[in-house]
């Protein structure tokens, strides 16, 4: 299996961990009346936005998708859809932040729209990752040459995940610490 495919799948799993934390914290608010932690939400959004827009999506677009367009033209519409989703990520996250701020300002009566925005965002991310893993990566593994993979692997191996990688960047390490510290147990350290 090409190294880039392993990196992409690993990055998806790492992102899924953060998304699951968000989902579970919102579920606890809904089902158990847990007090919302808006700093936690903003820390999660900061990680997601910075990681996807700085490290993950650009490498997919510039290396994997570009090579796959050349070698597997039948994938063009799927790749177009994924690139459109990459462009929509920023606005979706901005909308989620806005609904979170509405919830902060409006209190419990604004929880419903906030919860729906979280669910919509999470579903968009799950669908996006599933499309990449179920269709794009298998197509790439079948269509791309060893030379294609050398370039793609080099790009993704340089794509050190700023939180989960071997050498987390200080800024992201602090961000992960904020998320882990603020997230209630069992999703994080619960304020320790």
ABEGO torsion letter per residue (X at the ends): XBAAAAAAAAAAAAAAAAAAAAAAAAAAAAAAGBBBBAAAAAAAAAAAAAAAAAAAAAAAAAAAAAAAAAABAAAAAAAAAAAAAAAAAAAAAAAAAAAAAAAAAAEAAAAAAAAAAAAAAAAAAAAAAAAAAAAAAAAAAAABBAAAAAAAAAAAAABBBAAABABBBAAAAAAAAAAAAABBOAABAGGX
